[in-house]
């Protein structure tokens, strides 16, 4: 079936079979968003030490063998295996970076250090602990197998071999891997540009006194942290009151110069409709009621200006719901736009130590603390699971993921957890 455009889906939900914006599952929402995403295409060359977290725009192919010569895997003696039963005359030494110049004849060997070049005439290295040396003669007390303790040229990487594919996000190990090939620079996609702002008359910046009914704007700080960790170029446009003119100016400013715009607040039923009206006027945005908790309201679409079209993600205003919806939907979408493929979150099946009340029909992401007892992992849900209790995200170390088919759980049952380590 042909994927309908965002405009078609926004104006006529019936154009897509099984599409119900008022009862959207987590997996459905992820799939719908994914269909409308395209990675950035612009590239830049960076020194390898500046490429951590960046996405490769070109495949890295090995220009050489690694290692580029046969070398010793340990300290010992290099010799010809056929001479192993003979007393061997030690005729020289090979150090790492200082190879022995010459060839071995019958009855000869050299002392060799770890990483030292193995002479072409040698085919074996014996550990020094398996030898006896008197004056300048070596006796092998335990003969190793032919080819033992030699790291062959190209054993790690062969010349012409694909080392890292296009779309790979560079890790610390990858920096060293590129350096081991003598590659000084890599070609990566440009950084994704993401703007965000909060909406609501009740929001006050940190460092100011609160009036009655006001709250500090925490969502901008969690969004800043999550986006920074993701490695995108971040623009914080502040907290915008429920003023149509200011909201429109901020939205269009963000969309004109960024790849994606994220807002928190203003997309729930009953909230001021200024954002919804602006989004309908300047783009195609889908408003969903998610079958999940926390994070029932979610919006996705595109906002257009004269110079650019930006992807739009409208997140709920409750602090925990903002973080949960970011991690479950926005993070993967941004990684795809960066030119990479998002990896699944690390998950485990562990015993839940307490009963959990839950109705079937929605997915819940409860905050929990996973811990070890006698070699077995267990998880305990935090007592307050309200979407407004941000401290639960600091005190927890995992999400307890309860799928749509899961109902009430008894203590001792097995649950799935998503670990925070590496993402939060």
Secondary structure, 3 states (H helix, E strand, C coil): CCCCCHHHHHHCHHHCCCCCCCCECHHHHHHHHHHCCCCCCCEEEEEHHHCCCCEECCCEECCCCECCCCEECCCEEEECHHHCCCCEEEEEEEECCECCCCCCCCCEEEEECCCCECCCCCCEEEEHHHEEEECCEEEECCCCCCCCCEECCCCCECCCCEEECCCCECCHHHHHHHHHCCCCEEEEECCCEEEEEEECCCEECCCCCCCCCCEECCHHHHHHHHHHHHCCEEEEEEEECCCHHHHHHHHHHHHHHCCEEEEECCCCCCCCCHHHHHHHHHEEEEEEEECEECCCEEEEEEEECCCCEEEEEEECCCHHHHHHHHHHHHHHHHHHHCCCCCCCCCEEEEEECCCECCCCCCEEEEEEEEEEECCEEEEEECCCCCCCCCHHHHHCCEEEEECCCCCCECCCCEEEEEECCCCC
